[in-house]
Amino acid sequence: MPDRQLQRRKALLNCRLANRCRPMLTALLRSGPTRVLALIFVLLFAGMVLPGVARDLPGNLPTQQRQTLPPEARQTLSLIERGGPYPYRKDGTVFQNRERRLPLQTRGYYREYTVPTPGERDRGARRIVAGQPGEYYYTADHYRSFKRVVQ
């Protein structure tokens, strides 16, 4: 990802955080004696939350080699590349990226596919999320974290 695009995303994220916190901080600062406490709160918030935000930006996803994925994930990738048929009804549906753990794209850009989990009676937690051809992300924990799949 180009540095300029990553910088824009960081600026947008910082702006969103500031907009969410501004009303609460304004109220604290107007209350007089709590100004010192408000300042401490702001410093703690910035020190604890913002480094984690920068680490978790979509452009900073860890990678995983395709050949090191579980065999079921490699089989799901092969099905995606062939265009199916898929074993689960929900395979190929739009993944909305609500938690914004993947790079930001327009709605409908990402599709999700189930990676079967041996011993599970339902779909389990493992998924492949696909963007454009060749762009794949693997999650073993039901969208809590992702790894970009590389050849």
ABEGO torsion letter per residue (X at the ends): XBAAAAAAAAAAAAAAAAAAAAAAAAAAAAAGAAAAAAAAAAAAAAAAAAAAAAAABAAABBBBBAAABBAAAAAAAAAAAAGOBBABAABGBBBAGAAGABBBBBBGABBBBBBBBBGBABAEABBBBBBBBGBBBBBAAGGABBBBBBX
